[in-house]
Amino acid sequence: MMLAQQIKNTNFWFKWCLFNFLLVALVGVLMRYNIWQGLLVFQHKFMQQSHSHFAFYGWVSAAIYALVYYYFKKLQLAVGFLKYELIMVVNQIGAYGMLFSFLKGGYYGLSIFFSALSFLAGVLYFIFLVRDTAKQQNTAFIWLKVGAFFAVFSSIGIFGLSYFTSKRETFEVLYRASMYFYLHFQYNGFFLFSCLGLFFLYLQSSNIHLPYKKNKNILYLLAVGTFFGYGLSTLWIETPRLLLLFWFFIAAIQLYSAYLLVSFVYQNKKLLLSTNTILRLFFWVFSAVFVLKFILPFLSLFPTLTAIAFFNLNIVMAYLHLILLVGFSVFLVWYIFIAYQPKFTPLFTCSVYLLLLSILLNELFLAFAGATALFNFSFITAPFWLFVSGFLILVALFFVFLLMKKQKNNEPI
């Protein structure tokens, strides 16, 4: 009975999401230790699959669901909250199932079953979201719906991965294309559009409203750019010159849509003055990543940079962590802080600063490892420093979670 009551509490889900972020960091640290010193308990490939799937479903997707649920309750929408609570529960079952099953054996029957379970949660989320907001005039909801659509659409890639993994030597190109398809429509589709939808809801709560026409223009440009922008993830395949020109056009559309959005936010700088120093710092960090997210794919179209972007593993990892960790994860933690309203005691403040600093250090070490490889310079201590930065993220998240759990915050919604 107590658990059933907690499930209706938005703060319960915020703390659960942060705990999952902590587990993502823990598996990441084990992976880094495995690279540095060797860890014979789990295969590195299986740890990597467990880490990435739990990060996507146990952390990012779960946080998006929880924040949308929070706003539905805050706006007092008559949507029937029980079904969203069940979606979050099903997603958590699938996420934890993937965490352990992928650790045990990578892609096989059980891990595919739990992947399908979280996919089912995503499909139900999309269906209910479309139905429940059909008569709502709030322009932020369309961003959430487009994001949910891309989440479902990305599943084509994940099921392709499940099929081609056992036949990778024969279907290497299709395996890699499936992986990039999944990543593209998760990162640039589900995560991006959902976070922008949540961001617009936050702006509205601060009495900042994106004009309807500008909202529509940005949405259409970005949706078209995202749909066709999958081609920007396949530049490692030999591309005809005419098609390359089309990808330039798509990248330019995305850049222009980002410019429209950034210029609007910049014109409303009072947004930055309404929060404390830590939250302003978080805001600047994920805003900078948002801009880079559109600049870097455009630069990757140039042949010299294409080889660097797709064939230097450290650069690939640096980019993925830049967007997922420094971008979306920092944004979601920022948003959870705003919704949860924790008390910024000295210890909590230090923990939050350590979290942000260690995330930035992690990105710096990844980027440096990639850059040194370009100049045939060996960064032989990279595994150690990446382990240290990952461990600092883990420690910071542990204290952030623990202190938030102990705090008597405002009355939950």
N, C-alpha and C positions, 0 to 999 in steps of 0.2 A: 504493500500500500504506500509506504514511504517513497519507494523508487518511482512508483506511478505518479506521485505528486511532484517529485523532483524533475521528472521528464517534462512537466509543464512549465518549469522554471527556466527562463532564458539564460540566467546566470549559471545554472547547472551545465548547460550546453557550452557556454563560453569557456568554463573551466575545463570541461572534457576536451574541447578542441585544443586548448593550450597543453593539456597533458599529452594529447596525441602528437603535438608538435615536439614535445619533449622526447617521446618515443622515436620519432623520426630522427631527431638529433642523436639519440643513443645508438640506433642502427648505423647512422652515418659515422659516428666515432669508431664503432667496431670495424666498419669497412676501412677507415683510415688506419686503424691499428693493424689490420690485416695487411695492408699495403706496406706499412712501415716495418713491422716486426714479424708478421705472419701469424695467422690465427687459424688453427686447423679444424675448428669445430664446424664451420660452415664454409661452403664454396663461395668465393667472392662474387661470382655471377649471380648466385641465388640471393646473396645479401643485397646486391645492387637492385635486383628486381623487387625484393621485399621493401627496400627503402623507398624506391620511386613510387610503387603502387600505394603504399601506406601514406606517403606524402601527398599524393593526389587525392585519395579518397578519405583517409583518416584525418587529414589536416585541412587542406585547401577546400575541397568540396564540402566537408563537414562544417567548416567555418562559414562558407557561403550560405549553406542551408540554415544554419543557426541565426545568421544575421538577417536573412530574409524573414525567417520566423519571428525574430525580434521586432522587425518593422511592421509586419502584419499585425502583431499584437499592439504595438505602439499606436498605429493608425486606427486600431479597433475595427479592422475589416471583418465582415461576416463571411469568413472563408472555411470555417470548420477546422480548428487547429489540430484535432486528433490525427488526421491523415498526414500532416506534416511531421508530427511527432513520430508516427510510425515509419515514415520515410527516413528520418534521421536514425531511428533504431536499426532499421534494415541496413542502411548504409554502414553503420558502425559494425554490425555483424559481418558484413562483407569485407570491410576494411581490416578488421582484426583477423578474419580468416585468411586474407591475403598476406598479412604480416607474417603469420606463422607458416602457412603452407608454401609460400614462395621461399622462405628460409630453408624449408625442408627439401624441396625438390624442384624449384623453378616452375616452369609451365607443365602442368599435368592435370589430371582430372579434377582433383580437389581445388587447386588454385584457380582453375578456370571456372569452377562452380561458384566460388566466392566472388570472382570478378563479375560473373553474370548477375550475382545478387546485388552488388553495388550498381551495376548497369541498370538493373530493374528499378532500383531506387531513383536513379537519374531519369528514367523514362516516366515514372509516376510523378516525379517532381515537375517535369516539363508539362505533362498533361494537366495536372492540377493547377499549375501556375497559369497556364493559358486560359483555363476555364474560369478560375477564380478572379482573374484580373480583366476579363473580357469587357466588362462595363466600366472599368476604372479609367478616368481621364488622366491619371498621373503619367507623365511622359517617361518617368524612370522605369516603369514596369516593362515597357517594350524592350529596354536593354536587358532586363533580367530574362525575358522570354527568348530573345535571340540567343543569349548566352546558354540557356537551357537546351535550345535546339542544337547548338554546336556541340554540346556535351553528348547528346544522343548520336549526332552525326559522326563524332570522332570514334565511336565504337567500331566502325568499319575497320579502322586501323588496328584496334586492340584484338579483334577476332582474327584479322590477318596475321598478326604477330603470333597468336596462339597456334595457327595452322602452319605457318612457315618456319617456326622455331625448330621443329624436328627435321625440316628439309632445307635448312639454311644453306648448306653447301650447294644445293641445286638451284635454289631460288634466292640467292643473296640480294639481288637488286630489289625483288618484291618484298623481301623481309625488311630491308632498310627503308623502302618506300612506305611500307605499312607503319613502321616506327615513326617516321617523320609525319605521316598523315595524322596519327594519333596525337603526337606532341603538338603539331601545329594547331589543330582544332581544339585541343585542351587549353594551351597557352593563349593563343590569339583569338580563340572563340569563347569557350565557356568561362575561363578565368577572367579574361579581359572585359568582356561585355557584362559579366555579373558584377565585377568590381566597379565598373563605371556606373552601372545601375545603382549599386549601393552608395557610391560617391554622390550621385545626383540626389538620392534621398537625403543624404547628409546635408548637401547644399540647401535643399528645400527646408530642412529643419532649422537652418541658419538664415532663412528668409532670402536665399539666393536662388533665383529661378532662371534656368537656361531658356531663352525664347524658343517657342514651339518650332518656328521655321529653322532656326539654327540647330536645334536638337535633331530635327528630321534630316537635315543635310549631313550632319556629322554621322548620324546613325547609318544612313544609306551608303555614304562613302566608305565608312569603315566596314560595314557588312559585306559590300561588294569586294573591297580590298582583301578582307579576310577569306572569303570564299575562293577567290581566284589566287590569293596569295600563297596557297599551298605550293604553287610553282616555285616560289622563292626558297622552299625547303628541298627542292629537287635539283638544284643547280649543280650538284655533284654528278648528275647524269649529263651526257653530251647534249647541249641545247642548240637548236637551230637559231640563227641570228634574228629572224623575224619574231620568233617566240621570246627571245631575250628582250627585244624591244617592248613586247607586250608586258613582260615582267617589270621593266623599268616604269612603264605607265602605271601599273598596279601599285608599285612601291611609292610612286609619286602621289597617287591618290591617298594612300595611307598617311604619308607625311603631311599632306595638306589637311586631312581630317584632324590629325594630332595638333597641327598649328591652330586650327579653329578652336579646339577645346582649350589648349594651353592659353591662348590669348584671352578667352573668356574668363578663365580662372584668375589670370593675372589682373584683369580689370576689377576683380572683386577681392582685393587683397585683405579686406576686413576678415575674410575667412581665417587668415593666418594669425590675426590678432586676438581671436576669440578662444585660443587654447593656450596651455602652458608651454614652457620652453621645450620640454621633451617631446610633446606631441607636434610642435612646430618642426622640430628636427626630423622626426619621423616623416612628416609631410614632405619636407624638402627632399629627403632621400628617395622615397618612392616616386615623387614627381620627376626627379632627375632620371630615374630608371625608365619611367614612362616615355620620356623624350628619346632616350637612347634606344629603346625598344623599336622605334620606327626608323631611326637613323642607321643603325647597324645593318639591318637587312638590305637597305638601299645600297649601302657601301659594298655589301657582299656580292652585288651584281657585277662589279668590276673584276675581270678575270684573275688578276693577281691576288685580290683579296678573297675570291671564291675558293681558291686552293687552301688558303689559310683558314677560312671559316669552316670548311667541311672536312678537311683531312688532318687537321691538328687537333688531336683528342683533347688536349688541355684547353684549347681555345673553345671547343664545343662545350666542354664541361663548365668553363668560366661563363659562357653565354647563358647556358641553361640555369645555372645558379644565380646569375645576375637577375634574370627575369623572375624565377620562381621564389628565390630566397630574399634577395635584396628588394625586389619589386613587390610581388603579390603577398609574400609572407609579412613583410614590414607593414604593408597596407592593412592586412587583416588584423595584425596585432594592434596597430594604431586604432582601428575601428572598434575592436573589442574593448580597448581601454576607454574609448569614448562612451560606448554603450554600458559597460560595467561600472565605470566611474570609481576605480580603486583609489585608495588614499595613497598619495605619493609621499610616504614616509622616507627618511634618509636611506634606509636599507633597500627599500623597494626602488627608489630612484637610482641608486647605484647599480642595482641588478638590471634595470632597464637600460641604463647607459652601457653597461658591460655587454648586454645582448646586442645592441646596435653596433658597438665597436667591434665585437667578435665577428659579427656577420660581415662587416666591411673588411676586416682583416682576412677573413676566409676568401672573399672575392679578390682581394689584392694578391694573395698567394697563388690562387688559381690563374689569374691573369698573368702574373709574373712567370709562372711555370710555362705557360703557353708562349709568352714573348721570348723567353730565353731559348726555347727550342727553335725558334725562327732563325736565331743567330748562331746556331750550333754551340750554344753555351749550356752546360749541364747544371741545372739547379738540383744538385744531388740531395740537398736537405729538404726538398719540397715535401716528401711524405711526412717528415717530422713536424714541419710548420703547419701543414694542413691538419694533422692530428691535433696539434695544440689549439688551433683556431676552432676546430670542431668541438673539442673538449670544453673550451670557454663558452661556446654557444650552449652546450649541454648544461654547464654549471649555472649560467645566467637564467636559462629557462626553468631550471629546477627551483631557483629562488623566486622567480616571478610567479610561477605556479603556486608554490608553497605559501607565499605571502598573500596572494590573492585568495587562496583557499581559506586562510585564517582570518581575513578581514571581514568585518561586519559592514558590508557595503549597503548602498541604498536599497530600499524595498524593491525586489525583483518584479519584472513585468510578468 
